[in-house]
Amino acid sequence: MQQDFTRFHAEAQAADDQAINPTGDADLGALVDRGRRNLLKGGLGMAAFGFLAGGLGLSRQARADGLIGFSGVPTQHALDFDRVIVPPGYSARPFFSWGDAVLADAPAWNPDASDDWQAQLKQAGDNHDGMHFFPFPDAPDDHGLLVINHEYVNPTLHPAGMTFVDGRRPLDEVRKEQAAHGLSIIEVKKDAQGRWQRLLPSRYNRRLSAMTPMRLSGPLAGHDAMKTAADPEGLEVIGTLNNCSSGFTPWGTYLICEENWHNYFINRDRDDFARRVSHKRYGLASEGTSKLYAWETADPRFDATPDAAQPHGGYVNEPHRFGWVVEVDPFDPDSQPVKRTAFGRYCRECSVLSLGPDGRMAVYSGDDTKGEYVYKFVPTGRFDAANPRASRDLLDEGTLYVARFDEGGQGQWLALVHGQNGLTAENGFASQAEVLLNARAAADRAGATPMDRPEWVAVHPTTREVYVTLTNNDGRGSKQPVNAANLRPANLHGHILRWNEAGGDPTAITFEWELFLLAGEQPGARDAGGQPVPANLIGTVDGDIFSSPDGLAFDGEGRLWIETDYEDSEAPMQAMGCNQLLCADPRTRQVKRFLVGPRGCEITGITWSPDYRAMWINVQHPELSYPASDGKTRPRATTVLITRDDGGVIGS
């Protein structure tokens, strides 16, 4: 079991990490030496903390006492480490694990057997990821809905792992895997002792999965490219896949982000695959089986090979129906989730909203693949705080932009609009629908900057300054050229960028950017050109290096929380110990280690109660036996609740 588990995650990460972007921007390639040296010499004024020198609008107490108030925890290197540790004065307890009941009639999870797929539809799914706490207005600090993504599934979903019978997957296993994807909505509340509990039964508790019907809306709803043999009108999709990070709106809805959905499909027609940009540019499999689970051997809608004998080519368009933002109303258990196609289609990591004082907004996303791009979507309409429900369809109309990070710290948002930036019929974009369907190819044509796996985005709560994690890219310098914003060849450890929109306007089309932190460097490090790396740019934690920043979020006082995701079983990474939750001060770049997770996991997903006295994070794909930590029970993805023993604000 252990060998199968480790091998599966290595194969899954290899599939996710494949560079698909065929472009090599010559202008950016010319910056290999000059751009890197200018940046590391402080050409952007970073030694003076760049454009944050004026402060972050924090409380006087936070300024006087320092933003980060806890004692950091040490790294954990033992290969059998199987628990969560937090600083002195804090407590962490497993709160919601794969297999826990969501619906009142769910059976109890059986650690020694496998529940069927009907049971899994009523239980927590696997591999918890992005999440958000939605408070009830009558008791916002004590009562709310916790909404949690389930990204993908582990082989341990089945007691004996995933199986093949005569080269095909058993349908019951596939159904259980589909049921373990999606989303859980659970009601949570403090009890009489002030201890957070899950409520069961609850009219709000709900599971979404890869089998839940979802409505298509926006420019591609009903478009020919969305029609299949099972959905000839192109208006309803069955399910959501690979829900990674997320977002939420000021009108009270949750935004699911469909990330590596391409791993679930195959098109075996080599000629069709080669000319179909909507398949090839996204990296669908073209031979063997699909890259993760071979669902197509049991469920034909995941076989995207064109079939002329069926209406609309069978399921050749089914991959077009994934890669979108899915909007869910957690407070209406009868509502149908909506896939918003105005956002564009790619492997979206998150959808983080920045709201201006006049109601105009932008929603930022990273496309989590080596050499892909950073995007923002600007709705046409404005949010009306006096009438939140009027905003329910704001996300169906707007402009999708992609970022170009120029030398010297300037940036430009390039509109992905038919007729602009080379997006014409002559260049393969017959309409705006084609632009959105093939957003990656549109970004290629527009001249966006290929990035080192852009993942989570975070917006500062008072300044609206924007941060993005660039997790890593070992192909930088070979498959993608070095550029000003991605300055290290063979970037194993990643970095974090930040930018300010012109005039503080989230809808602006220009911005100023700078490097915030380089991960994986020691003090005194030099760049590939032999230049010293400025000490304030090196992201060390009490002298230790860290790698692969991934999850990212601000709390209400402006602390930046950073979650890491690297293969901690690999020799180059073992020196950094298990994956971690870090806390950074944006003004000083001080970083402290707040939490260390069990061996083999990714620390991901983060949210708080409105008073910031409760924090939830997710432990995804733990390798040993967490949360039982008994050395024998199957490991379970788990949401962990963290509180201060004195009831204070987390991190202060």
C-alpha positions, 0 to 999 in steps of 0.5 A, spaced: 500 500 500 505 504 501 509 503 495 503 504 491 501 510 494 508 514 494 508 512 486 501 514 485 503 521 488 509 521 484 506 520 477 500 525 479 505 530 480 509 528 474 503 529 470 501 536 473 508 538 472 508 537 464 510 544 461 505 544 455 506 551 453 509 551 446 511 558 446 518 562 447 518 569 447 524 572 444 523 579 447 523 576 454 529 571 452 533 577 451 532 578 458 536 572 461 542 576 464 540 583 463 533 583 467 536 578 472 542 582 474 538 589 474 532 585 479 537 582 483 541 589 484 535 592 487 533 596 480 526 596 483 527 599 490 526 593 494 532 594 499 527 600 501 521 595 501 519 597 495 512 600 494 510 598 501 514 603 505 508 607 507 505 602 511 499 597 510 494 601 514 495 596 520 493 598 527 498 602 532 498 596 536 501 591 530 506 597 528 508 597 535 509 590 537 510 587 531 506 583 526 508 576 528 507 574 535 508 567 536 514 563 537 516 559 531 516 551 531 522 547 528 522 543 522 521 535 522 525 531 518 523 524 521 521 519 515 515 517 520 513 523 523 505 523 523 502 529 526 501 536 526 505 541 530 503 548 532 507 553 536 506 553 544 500 556 546 496 553 540 492 547 539 491 543 533 485 538 532 483 534 526 476 537 525 473 534 518 476 528 515 475 524 508 469 519 510 466 523 515 459 524 515 456 530 511 449 528 510 445 525 516 444 518 513 451 517 512 454 511 514 460 511 519 467 511 515 470 504 516 477 504 517 478 496 515 473 496 509 471 500 503 464 504 503 460 504 496 459 510 492 452 511 494 455 512 501 461 516 499 456 521 496 454 522 503 461 523 506 467 527 506 470 527 499 478 526 499 484 531 498 481 537 501 484 543 498 481 550 498 475 552 503 472 558 506 468 560 512 461 563 511 458 566 517 451 566 519 449 574 520 446 573 527 453 570 530 458 571 525 464 569 530 460 563 533 456 559 527 457 558 520 458 554 514 465 551 512 465 550 504 471 545 502 474 543 496 475 535 494 481 536 489 482 528 487 483 522 490 488 517 493 489 510 492 487 509 499 480 510 497 480 503 496 483 498 501 486 494 496 488 500 491 485 502 484 484 495 480 484 494 473 480 488 470 482 485 463 485 492 462 479 496 465 477 500 471 471 497 475 465 501 474 463 501 482 471 503 483 470 509 478 463 511 481 466 512 488 472 516 485 467 520 482 463 521 488 469 523 492 471 529 488 467 535 488 465 539 495 463 539 502 458 544 505 458 543 513 454 547 518 459 548 524 458 552 531 461 553 537 458 549 543 456 551 550 463 550 552 466 555 546 468 549 542 467 548 535 463 542 532 460 540 526 452 540 526 449 534 524 443 533 521 443 540 518 439 543 512 445 546 509 450 540 509 451 538 502 455 534 497 457 536 490 461 531 486 463 529 479 456 526 478 452 533 480 449 536 474 451 543 473 448 549 469 453 552 464 452 560 463 455 566 460 458 566 453 459 559 451 452 556 454 449 553 448 455 554 444 456 548 439 463 547 442 459 545 449 454 540 446 455 532 447 451 526 445 448 526 452 447 534 452 445 536 445 443 543 448 450 544 451 447 547 457 448 542 463 455 539 465 455 533 469 460 534 475 466 538 477 473 536 477 480 537 480 477 543 485 483 546 487 483 553 490 477 557 491 474 564 492 468 567 494 464 573 493 461 579 497 454 577 495 456 570 499 457 565 494 463 560 493 467 560 487 470 553 485 476 552 481 477 546 476 484 545 475 488 539 472 481 537 469 485 535 463 488 529 466 481 525 466 480 525 459 483 522 452 483 523 445 486 517 441 485 520 434 492 522 433 490 527 427 484 530 431 488 531 437 494 534 433 489 539 430 485 540 436 488 546 440 482 545 445 485 538 447 493 539 445 494 545 448 491 543 455 495 536 455 490 531 454 492 524 453 493 521 446 495 514 447 494 509 453 489 511 458 488 518 461 493 520 466 490 519 473 485 514 473 483 511 466 475 513 468 474 512 460 475 505 461 468 505 465 465 511 463 465 513 456 464 521 457 471 521 459 473 518 452 474 525 448 476 521 441 471 523 436 466 518 434 462 520 427 457 515 429 454 519 435 451 526 435 456 532 436 462 527 435 460 523 442 464 526 447 469 530 443 467 536 446 466 533 454 473 536 456 471 543 453 466 543 459 471 543 464 476 548 466 471 553 469 469 557 475 463 554 478 459 559 483 455 555 488 450 558 493 452 555 500 446 558 504 441 555 498 442 547 498 437 547 493 440 551 488 444 548 482 451 550 481 453 554 475 459 554 471 461 561 469 464 561 462 466 568 461 472 567 466 476 563 460 478 556 460 485 553 463 487 549 469 485 555 474 488 554 481 484 560 484 479 566 483 481 571 488 476 577 488 479 584 489 473 589 490 474 597 489 470 602 493 466 604 488 464 597 487 468 595 481 472 589 482 477 584 479 478 576 480 485 574 479 487 567 478 493 563 476 494 557 471 498 552 475 502 549 470 510 550 468 510 556 463 503 558 464 500 565 466 497 569 471 490 572 469 484 577 472 477 577 470 474 584 470 466 584 470 462 589 466 458 591 472 459 593 479 457 590 486 452 594 490 453 593 497 445 595 498 443 590 494 447 584 494 442 579 490 442 583 484 450 581 483 448 574 482 450 574 475 455 579 475 460 574 473 457 572 466 459 578 463 466 582 463 473 582 460 479 577 461 486 579 461 493 576 462 499 579 465 505 581 462 511 582 467 516 587 463 523 589 465 524 594 470 518 593 474 512 595 470 506 590 468 501 590 463 494 587 463 493 584 456 485 584 454 483 577 451 478 580 447 476 577 440 479 582 435 485 585 440 492 583 441 492 578 435 486 574 437 483 574 430 480 569 425 486 569 421 490 567 427 485 561 429 480 565 433 473 566 430 469 569 435 470 571 443 467 564 444 473 561 441 478 566 445 475 563 452 475 556 450 482 556 448 484 562 453 491 559 454 492 559 446 489 566 446 494 568 452 500 565 447 498 570 442 497 576 446 504 576 448 503 574 456 509 572 460 510 565 462 511 564 469 513 558 474 507 555 476 503 561 478 498 558 484 495 562 489 493 569 489 492 573 495 490 581 496 491 585 502 485 587 506 487 594 506 491 596 500 489 591 495 496 589 493 496 583 490 501 577 491 502 570 487 506 564 489 510 561 483 511 554 486 517 552 482 519 550 475 525 546 473 524 547 466 526 554 466 532 556 462 531 550 457 523 549 456 521 557 458 526 562 457 528 566 464 525 573 464 525 579 469 519 576 473 522 568 473 529 570 474 532 563 476 534 557 471 532 550 473 527 554 479 526 548 484 524 552 490 519 557 487 518 565 489 513 570 490 511 576 486 507 582 488 504 588 485 500 594 485 495 596 480 495 603 477 491 608 482 489 602 486 484 600 481 483 593 481 480 594 474 487 598 471 490 595 465 497 597 468 501 595 474 508 596 478 511 589 480 516 587 484 519 580 487 517 579 494 521 573 496 526 567 493 525 560 496 530 555 497 536 560 498 541 561 503 544 568 506 550 570 501 547 566 495 549 569 488 544 568 482 546 564 476 550 571 473 554 571 479 551 577 483 549 577 490 542 576 492 539 581 496 539 579 503 532 582 504 529 577 498 531 571 501 525 567 504 529 564 510 525 561 516 530 562 522 536 560 518 532 554 514 530 555 507 523 553 505 521 550 498 515 551 493 510 556 496 503 554 494 497 556 498 497 564 500 492 568 504 492 574 508 488 575 515 485 581 517 491 584 520 495 583 514 499 577 516 501 573 509 500 566 510 504 561 506 503 554 505 508 549 502 508 543 497 514 539 495 516 532 495 519 531 502 521 524 501 526 526 495 533 527 498 534 534 495 528 536 499 529 532 506 533 538 509 527 542 509 523 537 513 515 536 512 511 541 509 509 547 513 505 553 514 509 560 514 507 567 516 510 573 513 510 580 515 509 584 508 513 590 510 519 587 513 519 580 509 520 576 516 518 569 515 516 564 521 514 557 521 507 556 524 505 549 523 508 543 520 504 537 517 505 530 517 510 526 512 508 526 505 502 531 506 501 538 502 499 543 507 493 547 503 486 551 504 486 556 509 480 560 512 478 563 519 472 565 523 471 573 522 474 574 529 480 570 527 480 566 533 479 560 529 483 558 523 482 552 519 487 549 514 487 542 510 492 536 510 492 533 504 494 526 502 498 524 508 502 519 507 502 514 513 496 514 518 494 521 520 489 523 523 489 516 527 497 516 527 497 509 529 501 506 524 496 502 521 490 506 519 489 508 512 491 516 512 485 521 511 485 528 508 483 532 514 481 539 515 485 541 522 482 546 527 487 551 530 486 555 536 490 559 541 489 556 548 487 563 551 482 565 546 486 570 542 487 572 535 491 567 531 498 569 529 498 576 534 
